[in-house]
Amino acid sequence: MGRLCEHPPSAIVFDYGNTLVEFSQRHVDRCDAALGRALGAVFGAYDEARFRALREANRFAPYRNGYRESRMPEITRDLVVDLFGCQPSAAEVDRVVAARFDAFVDAIEGEPATLAVLDELRGRFSLAVLSNYPCGRSIRESLERVGILPFLDVVVVSGDIGYAKPHPKPFAEVCAALECPASDVVFVGDNWLADVQGARRAGMTMVRMRRFTPPEDFAPAPDDLAPHATIGHLTELVALL
């Protein structure tokens, strides 16, 4: 472990999308298409260009408002108001949210290689997922569906705590749940701002995954911190450890 850390870590914390599973632009498009169908079924025809612009704004909203995470019912209600000019009922919001939930869970596929890596690491380290997403239930259901959940000791999702990475609160939450300091954690993630900067500033050892391109991509700023290591596939993590 000397190549990566000064001392052996207690825990490995993973981002979810584009780290343990792929969630790239094609997955975003698939989820948005399902959302559009649900909106059309409930509220009728809409301006597709306006819909795409609103969805793009939704995705980047946490990065523009102090990293406060959106809540799925609220952003769904606001989307209806902006797109259709009406106030939806609670039942209508629930119907659209349910469609969004199903589309997200169905879109993600696991890989046997990922499960093999987690199986090799389990027992040697505590394992956790720390993910940005406005619905914690969606992440947990997806983790269970692709077979990752049984390997994890802790799951922390931004939608459950109100703040998104790189805000320090999600990193503090996962450390508290793991009962170990940030200095004893290796964080593995793909997003330059949310994962690399968030983990580094939290005091974790940071390994950047470069296998997939995240939909929310950020260019490095002059004062940004670099990852401690970069990998192209999760299997490379075992060699680092």
PyRosetta script that sets phi, psi and omega in degrees:
from pyrosetta import init, pose_from_sequence

init()
pose = pose_from_sequence("MGRLCEHPPSAIVFDYGNTLVEFSQRHVDRCDAALGRALGAVFGAYDEARFRALREANRFAPYRNGYRESRMPEITRDLVVDLFGCQPSAAEVDRVVAARFDAFVDAIEGEPATLAVLDELRGRFSLAVLSNYPCGRSIRESLERVGILPFLDVVVVSGDIGYAKPHPKPFAEVCAALECPASDVVFVGDNWLADVQGARRAGMTMVRMRRFTPPEDFAPAPDDLAPHATIGHLTELVALL")
pose.set_psi(1, -7.2)
pose.set_omega(1, -176.3)
pose.set_phi(2, -59.8)
pose.set_psi(2, -25.6)
pose.set_omega(2, 179.6)
pose.set_phi(3, -71.7)
pose.set_psi(3, -21.0)
pose.set_omega(3, -175.1)
pose.set_phi(4, -113.6)
pose.set_psi(4, -42.7)
pose.set_omega(4, -175.8)
pose.set_phi(5, -131.6)
pose.set_psi(5, 158.9)
pose.set_omega(5, 175.2)
pose.set_phi(6, -74.0)
pose.set_psi(6, -26.9)
pose.set_omega(6, 178.9)
pose.set_phi(7, -145.1)
pose.set_psi(7, 156.8)
pose.set_omega(7, -177.9)
pose.set_phi(8, -60.3)
pose.set_psi(8, 136.4)
pose.set_omega(8, 179.9)
pose.set_phi(9, -76.2)
pose.set_psi(9, 162.1)
pose.set_omega(9, 174.2)
pose.set_phi(10, -93.1)
pose.set_psi(10, -28.2)
pose.set_omega(10, -172.0)
pose.set_phi(11, -144.3)
pose.set_psi(11, 151.3)
pose.set_omega(11, 171.2)
pose.set_phi(12, -116.1)
pose.set_psi(12, 124.7)
pose.set_omega(12, 178.4)
pose.set_phi(13, -113.8)
pose.set_psi(13, 127.5)
pose.set_omega(13, -177.5)
pose.set_phi(14, -109.8)
pose.set_psi(14, 139.0)
pose.set_omega(14, 158.6)
pose.set_phi(15, -66.2)
pose.set_psi(15, 164.6)
pose.set_omega(15, -179.8)
pose.set_phi(16, -98.6)
pose.set_psi(16, -75.5)
pose.set_omega(16, -176.7)
pose.set_phi(17, -64.8)
pose.set_psi(17, 131.3)
pose.set_omega(17, -179.4)
pose.set_phi(18, 68.5)
pose.set_psi(18, 16.2)
pose.set_omega(18, 172.4)
pose.set_phi(19, -127.3)
pose.set_psi(19, -64.4)
pose.set_omega(19, 175.1)
pose.set_phi(20, -87.7)
pose.set_psi(20, -27.4)
pose.set_omega(20, 176.9)
pose.set_phi(21, -140.0)
pose.set_psi(21, 159.7)
pose.set_omega(21, 174.3)
pose.set_phi(22, -80.6)
pose.set_psi(22, 134.1)
pose.set_omega(22, 169.4)
pose.set_phi(23, -145.0)
pose.set_psi(23, 75.1)
pose.set_omega(23, -175.2)
pose.set_phi(24, -100.9)
pose.set_psi(24, -165.6)
pose.set_omega(24, -171.7)
pose.set_phi(25, -61.1)
pose.set_psi(25, -34.2)
pose.set_omega(25, -179.5)
pose.set_phi(26, -65.8)
pose.set_psi(26, -31.2)
pose.set_omega(26, 176.6)
pose.set_phi(27, -73.0)
pose.set_psi(27, -40.3)
pose.set_omega(27, 175.4)
pose.set_phi(28, -58.7)
pose.set_psi(28, -45.8)
pose.set_omega(28, -179.6)
pose.set_phi(29, -62.1)
pose.set_psi(29, -40.4)
pose.set_omega(29, 179.7)
pose.set_phi(30, -65.1)
pose.set_psi(30, -42.4)
pose.set_omega(30, 178.9)
pose.set_phi(31, -67.5)
pose.set_psi(31, -40.1)
pose.set_omega(31, 178.8)
pose.set_phi(32, -66.1)
pose.set_psi(32, -35.6)
pose.set_omega(32, 178.0)
pose.set_phi(33, -64.1)
pose.set_psi(33, -40.8)
pose.set_omega(33, 177.9)
pose.set_phi(34, -66.7)
pose.set_psi(34, -38.9)
pose.set_omega(34, 176.7)
pose.set_phi(35, -62.8)
pose.set_psi(35, -43.6)
pose.set_omega(35, 178.7)
pose.set_phi(36, -60.8)
pose.set_psi(36, -40.9)
pose.set_omega(36, 178.4)
pose.set_phi(37, -64.2)
pose.set_psi(37, -40.0)
pose.set_omega(37, 179.9)
pose.set_phi(38, -66.6)
pose.set_psi(38, -42.4)
pose.set_omega(38, 177.9)
pose.set_phi(39, -62.3)
pose.set_psi(39, -43.0)
pose.set_omega(39, 179.4)
pose.set_phi(40, -63.6)
pose.set_psi(40, -38.9)
pose.set_omega(40, -179.7)
pose.set_phi(41, -66.9)
pose.set_psi(41, -33.1)
pose.set_omega(41, -176.4)
pose.set_phi(42, -90.7)
pose.set_psi(42, -40.1)
pose.set_omega(42, -169.2)
pose.set_phi(43, -117.8)
pose.set_psi(43, -10.5)
pose.set_omega(43, 178.2)
pose.set_phi(44, 99.6)
pose.set_psi(44, -164.6)
pose.set_omega(44, -175.4)
pose.set_phi(45, -67.2)
pose.set_psi(45, 152.7)
pose.set_omega(45, -179.1)
pose.set_phi(46, -148.7)
pose.set_psi(46, 167.0)
pose.set_omega(46, 179.0)
pose.set_phi(47, -79.8)
pose.set_psi(47, 109.6)
pose.set_omega(47, -175.0)
pose.set_phi(48, -66.1)
pose.set_psi(48, -36.2)
pose.set_omega(48, 178.0)
pose.set_phi(49, -64.2)
pose.set_psi(49, -41.5)
pose.set_omega(49, 176.9)
pose.set_phi(50, -64.2)
pose.set_psi(50, -40.6)
pose.set_omega(50, 177.1)
pose.set_phi(51, -59.0)
pose.set_psi(51, -47.3)
pose.set_omega(51, -179.2)
pose.set_phi(52, -62.8)
pose.set_psi(52, -39.7)
pose.set_omega(52, 179.6)
pose.set_phi(53, -66.0)
pose.set_psi(53, -41.2)
pose.set_omega(53, 178.8)
pose.set_phi(54, -65.8)
pose.set_psi(54, -40.1)
pose.set_omega(54, 179.1)
pose.set_phi(55, -66.0)
pose.set_psi(55, -39.0)
pose.set_omega(55, 176.9)
pose.set_phi(56, -62.9)
pose.set_psi(56, -42.3)
pose.set_omega(56, 177.7)
pose.set_phi(57, -63.6)
pose.set_psi(57, -39.0)
pose.set_omega(57, 177.1)
pose.set_phi(58, -57.7)
pose.set_psi(58, -44.5)
pose.set_omega(58, -175.4)
pose.set_phi(59, -65.5)
pose.set_psi(59, -36.2)
pose.set_omega(59, -176.7)
pose.set_phi(60, -94.9)
pose.set_psi(60, -4.5)
pose.set_omega(60, -176.1)
pose.set_phi(61, -54.7)
pose.set_psi(61, -45.1)
pose.set_omega(61, -178.8)
pose.set_phi(62, -60.8)
pose.set_psi(62, -30.0)
pose.set_omega(62, -179.3)
pose.set_phi(63, -77.3)
pose.set_psi(63, -8.7)
pose.set_omega(63, -176.2)
pose.set_phi(64, -113.8)
pose.set_psi(64, -0.2)
pose.set_omega(64, -177.8)
pose.set_phi(65, -131.9)
pose.set_psi(65, 41.5)
pose.set_omega(65, 178.5)
pose.set_phi(66, 75.9)
pose.set_psi(66, 21.4)
pose.set_omega(66, 178.8)
pose.set_phi(67, 66.4)
pose.set_psi(67, 23.9)
pose.set_omega(67, 171.8)
pose.set_phi(68, -74.0)
pose.set_psi(68, 126.7)
pose.set_omega(68, -176.3)
pose.set_phi(69, -78.1)
pose.set_psi(69, 143.9)
pose.set_omega(69, 174.6)
pose.set_phi(70, -74.4)
pose.set_psi(70, 161.5)
pose.set_omega(70, 173.8)
pose.set_phi(71, -113.5)
pose.set_psi(71, 136.0)
pose.set_omega(71, -172.2)
pose.set_phi(72, -57.5)
pose.set_psi(72, -46.5)
pose.set_omega(72, 179.0)
pose.set_phi(73, -62.4)
pose.set_psi(73, -39.5)
pose.set_omega(73, -177.7)
pose.set_phi(74, -68.0)
pose.set_psi(74, -44.3)
pose.set_omega(74, -178.8)
pose.set_phi(75, -70.5)
pose.set_psi(75, -29.0)
pose.set_omega(75, 175.7)
pose.set_phi(76, -68.8)
pose.set_psi(76, -43.9)
pose.set_omega(76, 177.6)
pose.set_phi(77, -62.1)
pose.set_psi(77, -45.2)
pose.set_omega(77, 179.9)
pose.set_phi(78, -63.3)
pose.set_psi(78, -36.3)
pose.set_omega(78, 178.5)
pose.set_phi(79, -62.5)
pose.set_psi(79, -42.3)
pose.set_omega(79, 178.6)
pose.set_phi(80, -64.1)
pose.set_psi(80, -45.2)
pose.set_omega(80, -179.7)
pose.set_phi(81, -60.0)
pose.set_psi(81, -46.6)
pose.set_omega(81, -178.1)
pose.set_phi(82, -68.9)
pose.set_psi(82, -34.7)
pose.set_omega(82, -173.5)
pose.set_phi(83, -87.9)
pose.set_psi(83, -35.7)
pose.set_omega(83, -174.2)
pose.set_phi(84, -114.8)
pose.set_psi(84, -12.3)
pose.set_omega(84, 179.1)
pose.set_phi(85, 70.5)
pose.set_psi(85, 29.0)
pose.set_omega(85, 179.2)
pose.set_phi(86, -137.9)
pose.set_psi(86, 159.0)
pose.set_omega(86, 176.1)
pose.set_phi(87, -92.6)
pose.set_psi(87, 114.2)
pose.set_omega(87, -178.9)
pose.set_phi(88, -75.3)
pose.set_psi(88, 153.9)
pose.set_omega(88, 174.4)
pose.set_phi(89, -76.2)
pose.set_psi(89, 165.0)
pose.set_omega(89, 177.6)
pose.set_phi(90, -60.6)
pose.set_psi(90, -38.7)
pose.set_omega(90, 179.8)
pose.set_phi(91, -65.9)
pose.set_psi(91, -38.3)
pose.set_omega(91, 178.3)
pose.set_phi(92, -66.8)
pose.set_psi(92, -42.1)
pose.set_omega(92, 176.7)
pose.set_phi(93, -61.6)
pose.set_psi(93, -44.6)
pose.set_omega(93, -179.4)
pose.set_phi(94, -60.3)
pose.set_psi(94, -38.4)
pose.set_omega(94, -179.2)
pose.set_phi(95, -64.9)
pose.set_psi(95, -43.3)
pose.set_omega(95, 179.8)
pose.set_phi(96, -70.5)
pose.set_psi(96, -41.1)
pose.set_omega(96, 178.2)
pose.set_phi(97, -60.7)
pose.set_psi(97, -40.8)
pose.set_omega(97, 178.4)
pose.set_phi(98, -61.3)
pose.set_psi(98, -39.4)
pose.set_omega(98, 177.5)
pose.set_phi(99, -65.6)
pose.set_psi(99, -38.9)
pose.set_omega(99, 177.7)
pose.set_phi(100, -64.9)
pose.set_psi(100, -41.3)
pose.set_omega(100, 178.5)
pose.set_phi(101, -59.8)
pose.set_psi(101, -50.4)
pose.set_omega(101, -178.6)
pose.set_phi(102, -62.4)
pose.set_psi(102, -40.9)
pose.set_omega(102, -178.0)
pose.set_phi(103, -65.1)
pose.set_psi(103, -41.7)
pose.set_omega(103, 179.6)
pose.set_phi(104, -64.4)
pose.set_psi(104, -48.8)
pose.set_omega(104, -177.5)
pose.set_phi(105, -63.5)
pose.set_psi(105, -40.8)
pose.set_omega(105, -178.5)
pose.set_phi(106, -70.9)
pose.set_psi(106, -27.0)
pose.set_omega(106, -174.3)
pose.set_phi(107, -73.9)
pose.set_psi(107, -25.5)
pose.set_omega(107, -171.4)
pose.set_phi(108, -93.4)
pose.set_psi(108, 134.0)
pose.set_omega(108, 177.8)
pose.set_phi(109, -121.2)
pose.set_psi(109, 142.8)
pose.set_omega(109, 177.5)
pose.set_phi(110, -91.9)
pose.set_psi(110, 173.2)
pose.set_omega(110, 178.4)
pose.set_phi(111, -131.3)
pose.set_psi(111, 137.6)
pose.set_omega(111, 177.2)
pose.set_phi(112, -56.8)
pose.set_psi(112, -34.4)
pose.set_omega(112, -179.4)
pose.set_phi(113, -62.7)
pose.set_psi(113, -36.9)
pose.set_omega(113, 178.2)
pose.set_phi(114, -65.0)
pose.set_psi(114, -44.8)
pose.set_omega(114, 179.1)
pose.set_phi(115, -63.4)
pose.set_psi(115, -35.7)
pose.set_omega(115, 179.0)
pose.set_phi(116, -65.9)
pose.set_psi(116, -40.8)
pose.set_omega(116, 177.5)
pose.set_phi(117, -63.6)
pose.set_psi(117, -46.4)
pose.set_omega(117, -180.0)
pose.set_phi(118, -62.9)
pose.set_psi(118, -37.4)
pose.set_omega(118, 177.9)
pose.set_phi(119, -64.4)
pose.set_psi(119, -37.1)
pose.set_omega(119, 179.2)
pose.set_phi(120, -70.7)
pose.set_psi(120, -34.1)
pose.set_omega(120, -178.0)
pose.set_phi(121, -82.3)
pose.set_psi(121, -28.5)
pose.set_omega(121, -178.4)
pose.set_phi(122, -61.0)
pose.set_psi(122, 135.0)
pose.set_omega(122, -177.8)
pose.set_phi(123, 98.3)
pose.set_psi(123, -37.1)
pose.set_omega(123, 176.4)
pose.set_phi(124, -82.8)
pose.set_psi(124, -32.9)
pose.set_omega(124, -177.7)
pose.set_phi(125, -139.3)
pose.set_psi(125, 155.3)
pose.set_omega(125, 165.0)
pose.set_phi(126, -73.6)
pose.set_psi(126, 142.3)
pose.set_omega(126, -177.0)
pose.set_phi(127, -121.4)
pose.set_psi(127, 139.5)
pose.set_omega(127, -178.4)
pose.set_phi(128, -145.5)
pose.set_psi(128, 159.8)
pose.set_omega(128, 169.4)
pose.set_phi(129, -117.0)
pose.set_psi(129, 134.6)
pose.set_omega(129, 173.4)
pose.set_phi(130, -127.0)
pose.set_psi(130, 108.2)
pose.set_omega(130, -170.3)
pose.set_phi(131, -124.9)
pose.set_psi(131, 142.8)
pose.set_omega(131, 167.8)
pose.set_phi(132, -87.0)
pose.set_psi(132, 119.9)
pose.set_omega(132, 173.4)
pose.set_phi(133, -172.1)
pose.set_psi(133, 140.7)
pose.set_omega(133, -175.4)
pose.set_phi(134, -74.7)
pose.set_psi(134, 0.7)
pose.set_omega(134, -179.3)
pose.set_phi(135, -136.8)
pose.set_psi(135, 106.2)
pose.set_omega(135, -179.6)
pose.set_phi(136, -65.7)
pose.set_psi(136, -34.7)
pose.set_omega(136, -179.5)
pose.set_phi(137, -63.0)
pose.set_psi(137, -36.7)
pose.set_omega(137, 178.5)
pose.set_phi(138, -62.0)
pose.set_psi(138, -43.8)
pose.set_omega(138, -179.8)
pose.set_phi(139, -64.3)
pose.set_psi(139, -45.8)
pose.set_omega(139, -177.9)
pose.set_phi(140, -66.0)
pose.set_psi(140, -40.4)
pose.set_omega(140, 177.5)
pose.set_phi(141, -64.0)
pose.set_psi(141, -40.4)
pose.set_omega(141, 178.2)
pose.set_phi(142, -65.9)
pose.set_psi(142, -44.0)
pose.set_omega(142, 178.0)
pose.set_phi(143, -58.1)
pose.set_psi(143, -39.7)
pose.set_omega(143, 178.7)
pose.set_phi(144, -69.0)
pose.set_psi(144, -42.7)
pose.set_omega(144, -176.6)
pose.set_phi(145, -62.4)
pose.set_psi(145, -39.5)
pose.set_omega(145, -177.3)
pose.set_phi(146, -89.6)
pose.set_psi(146, 0.8)
pose.set_omega(146, 173.6)
pose.set_phi(147, 88.9)
pose.set_psi(147, 10.6)
pose.set_omega(147, -177.3)
pose.set_phi(148, -87.9)
pose.set_psi(148, -32.5)
pose.set_omega(148, -172.1)
pose.set_phi(149, -53.2)
pose.set_psi(149, -40.9)
pose.set_omega(149, -178.2)
pose.set_phi(150, -63.1)
pose.set_psi(150, -18.3)
pose.set_omega(150, 179.8)
pose.set_phi(151, -84.4)
pose.set_psi(151, -10.5)
pose.set_omega(151, -169.6)
pose.set_phi(152, -99.6)
pose.set_psi(152, 141.9)
pose.set_omega(152, 173.4)
pose.set_phi(153, -91.0)
pose.set_psi(153, -29.1)
pose.set_omega(153, -173.5)
pose.set_phi(154, -144.8)
pose.set_psi(154, 141.2)
pose.set_omega(154, 170.6)
pose.set_phi(155, -130.8)
pose.set_psi(155, 123.5)
pose.set_omega(155, 177.4)
pose.set_phi(156, -124.2)
pose.set_psi(156, 128.7)
pose.set_omega(156, -177.5)
pose.set_phi(157, -125.1)
pose.set_psi(157, 136.3)
pose.set_omega(157, -175.9)
pose.set_phi(158, -57.3)
pose.set_psi(158, -36.3)
pose.set_omega(158, -179.8)
pose.set_phi(159, -62.7)
pose.set_psi(159, -21.7)
pose.set_omega(159, 179.4)
pose.set_phi(160, -85.2)
pose.set_psi(160, -20.4)
pose.set_omega(160, -173.7)
pose.set_phi(161, -116.6)
pose.set_psi(161, -8.6)
pose.set_omega(161, 173.3)
pose.set_phi(162, 90.6)
pose.set_psi(162, -4.0)
pose.set_omega(162, 178.5)
pose.set_phi(163, -134.4)
pose.set_psi(163, 144.7)
pose.set_omega(163, -178.2)
pose.set_phi(164, -107.4)
pose.set_psi(164, 150.5)
pose.set_omega(164, 169.8)
pose.set_phi(165, -56.9)
pose.set_psi(165, 140.2)
pose.set_omega(165, 15.5)
pose.set_phi(166, -92.8)
pose.set_psi(166, 13.8)
pose.set_omega(166, 176.5)
pose.set_phi(167, -54.8)
pose.set_psi(167, 142.8)
pose.set_omega(167, -177.1)
pose.set_phi(168, -66.1)
pose.set_psi(168, -21.9)
pose.set_omega(168, -174.9)
pose.set_phi(169, -60.8)
pose.set_psi(169, -45.8)
pose.set_omega(169, 179.0)
pose.set_phi(170, -59.9)
pose.set_psi(170, -37.0)
pose.set_omega(170, 179.6)
pose.set_phi(171, -69.8)
pose.set_psi(171, -39.1)
pose.set_omega(171, 175.8)
pose.set_phi(172, -64.8)
pose.set_psi(172, -38.6)
pose.set_omega(172, 180.0)
pose.set_phi(173, -63.0)
pose.set_psi(173, -44.2)
pose.set_omega(173, -177.8)
pose.set_phi(174, -69.7)
pose.set_psi(174, -36.0)
pose.set_omega(174, 176.5)
pose.set_phi(175, -65.1)
pose.set_psi(175, -40.9)
pose.set_omega(175, 178.4)
pose.set_phi(176, -63.3)
pose.set_psi(176, -41.4)
pose.set_omega(176, 179.6)
pose.set_phi(177, -66.8)
pose.set_psi(177, -34.7)
pose.set_omega(177, 178.7)
pose.set_phi(178, -81.8)
pose.set_psi(178, -13.9)
pose.set_omega(178, -178.5)
pose.set_phi(179, 58.7)
pose.set_psi(179, 47.3)
pose.set_omega(179, 175.1)
pose.set_phi(180, -148.0)
pose.set_psi(180, 152.3)
pose.set_omega(180, -180.0)
pose.set_phi(181, -73.4)
pose.set_psi(181, 159.5)
pose.set_omega(181, 179.8)
pose.set_phi(182, -58.9)
pose.set_psi(182, -31.5)
pose.set_omega(182, -179.4)
pose.set_phi(183, -66.4)
pose.set_psi(183, -15.3)
pose.set_omega(183, 178.8)
pose.set_phi(184, -100.0)
pose.set_psi(184, 10.9)
pose.set_omega(184, -175.3)
pose.set_phi(185, -114.2)
pose.set_psi(185, 135.5)
pose.set_omega(185, 165.4)
pose.set_phi(186, -101.4)
pose.set_psi(186, 124.8)
pose.set_omega(186, 179.3)
pose.set_phi(187, -106.2)
pose.set_psi(187, 133.4)
pose.set_omega(187, 179.4)
pose.set_phi(188, -119.3)
pose.set_psi(188, 120.7)
pose.set_omega(188, -179.1)
pose.set_phi(189, -160.6)
pose.set_psi(189, 171.8)
pose.set_omega(189, -172.8)
pose.set_phi(190, -109.1)
pose.set_psi(190, -33.2)
pose.set_omega(190, -169.2)
pose.set_phi(191, -77.4)
pose.set_psi(191, 128.0)
pose.set_omega(191, -174.7)
pose.set_phi(192, -61.2)
pose.set_psi(192, -42.8)
pose.set_omega(192, -178.3)
pose.set_phi(193, -82.5)
pose.set_psi(193, -56.8)
pose.set_omega(193, -173.9)
pose.set_phi(194, -64.0)
pose.set_psi(194, -45.4)
pose.set_omega(194, -172.3)
pose.set_phi(195, -94.5)
pose.set_psi(195, -54.5)
pose.set_omega(195, -176.0)
pose.set_phi(196, -65.2)
pose.set_psi(196, -54.3)
pose.set_omega(196, -177.9)
pose.set_phi(197, -68.9)
pose.set_psi(197, -40.3)
pose.set_omega(197, -179.8)
pose.set_phi(198, -61.6)
pose.set_psi(198, -47.9)
pose.set_omega(198, -178.4)
pose.set_phi(199, -68.3)
pose.set_psi(199, -42.1)
pose.set_omega(199, -180.0)
pose.set_phi(200, -62.5)
pose.set_psi(200, -44.9)
pose.set_omega(200, -179.0)
pose.set_phi(201, -70.3)
pose.set_psi(201, -22.5)
pose.set_omega(201, 175.6)
pose.set_phi(202, -79.2)
pose.set_psi(202, -11.3)
pose.set_omega(202, 179.3)
pose.set_phi(203, 94.9)
pose.set_psi(203, 15.3)
pose.set_omega(203, 179.9)
pose.set_phi(204, -91.6)
pose.set_psi(204, 158.5)
pose.set_omega(204, 168.1)
pose.set_phi(205, -78.6)
pose.set_psi(205, 129.8)
pose.set_omega(205, -170.0)
pose.set_phi(206, -116.5)
pose.set_psi(206, 125.2)
pose.set_omega(206, 174.5)
pose.set_phi(207, -113.2)
pose.set_psi(207, 121.5)
pose.set_omega(207, -178.3)
pose.set_phi(208, -94.7)
pose.set_psi(208, 131.1)
pose.set_omega(208, 174.9)
pose.set_phi(209, -91.4)
pose.set_psi(209, 127.7)
pose.set_omega(209, -178.2)
pose.set_phi(210, -118.4)
pose.set_psi(210, 24.5)
pose.set_omega(210, -177.2)
pose.set_phi(211, -75.2)
pose.set_psi(211, -38.5)
pose.set_omega(211, -177.1)
pose.set_phi(212, -120.7)
pose.set_psi(212, 158.6)
pose.set_omega(212, 175.9)
pose.set_phi(213, -99.5)
pose.set_psi(213, 118.7)
pose.set_omega(213, -178.9)
pose.set_phi(214, -71.2)
pose.set_psi(214, 145.2)
pose.set_omega(214, 176.4)
pose.set_phi(215, -60.0)
pose.set_psi(215, -36.3)
pose.set_omega(215, 175.9)
pose.set_phi(216, -94.7)
pose.set_psi(216, 88.2)
pose.set_omega(216, -175.4)
pose.set_phi(217, -101.6)
pose.set_psi(217, 138.7)
pose.set_omega(217, -177.3)
pose.set_phi(218, -129.4)
pose.set_psi(218, 136.5)
pose.set_omega(218, 176.8)
pose.set_phi(219, -80.9)
pose.set_psi(219, 147.0)
pose.set_omega(219, 177.4)
pose.set_phi(220, -61.8)
pose.set_psi(220, 142.2)
pose.set_omega(220, 173.9)
pose.set_phi(221, -97.6)
pose.set_psi(221, 160.4)
pose.set_omega(221, -174.6)
pose.set_phi(222, -57.1)
pose.set_psi(222, -33.8)
pose.set_omega(222, -177.1)
pose.set_phi(223, -99.2)
pose.set_psi(223, 13.9)
pose.set_omega(223, -179.4)
pose.set_phi(224, -69.6)
pose.set_psi(224, 155.2)
pose.set_omega(224, 176.8)
pose.set_phi(225, -95.0)
pose.set_psi(225, 143.7)
pose.set_omega(225, -179.3)
pose.set_phi(226, -87.2)
pose.set_psi(226, 153.6)
pose.set_omega(226, 172.6)
pose.set_phi(227, -66.5)
pose.set_psi(227, 156.4)
pose.set_omega(227, 177.0)
pose.set_phi(228, -74.7)
pose.set_psi(228, -25.1)
pose.set_omega(228, 178.2)
pose.set_phi(229, -157.2)
pose.set_psi(229, 159.1)
pose.set_omega(229, 178.2)
pose.set_phi(230, -131.2)
pose.set_psi(230, 135.3)
pose.set_omega(230, 179.1)
pose.set_phi(231, -128.9)
pose.set_psi(231, 156.2)
pose.set_omega(231, 178.7)
pose.set_phi(232, -104.1)
pose.set_psi(232, -10.2)
pose.set_omega(232, 179.1)
pose.set_phi(233, -154.3)
pose.set_psi(233, 146.8)
pose.set_omega(233, -176.4)
pose.set_phi(234, -59.5)
pose.set_psi(234, -29.8)
pose.set_omega(234, -179.7)
pose.set_phi(235, -61.3)
pose.set_psi(235, -23.9)
pose.set_omega(235, 178.6)
pose.set_phi(236, -69.8)
pose.set_psi(236, -20.1)
pose.set_omega(236, -179.3)
pose.set_phi(237, -64.2)
pose.set_psi(237, -36.0)
pose.set_omega(237, -178.5)
pose.set_phi(238, -60.1)
pose.set_psi(238, -41.1)
pose.set_omega(238, 178.7)
pose.set_phi(239, -65.0)
pose.set_psi(239, -37.2)
pose.set_omega(239, 178.4)
pose.set_phi(240, -65.6)
pose.set_psi(240, -31.8)
pose.set_omega(240, -176.8)
pose.set_phi(241, -89.5)
pose.dump_pdb("model.pdb")
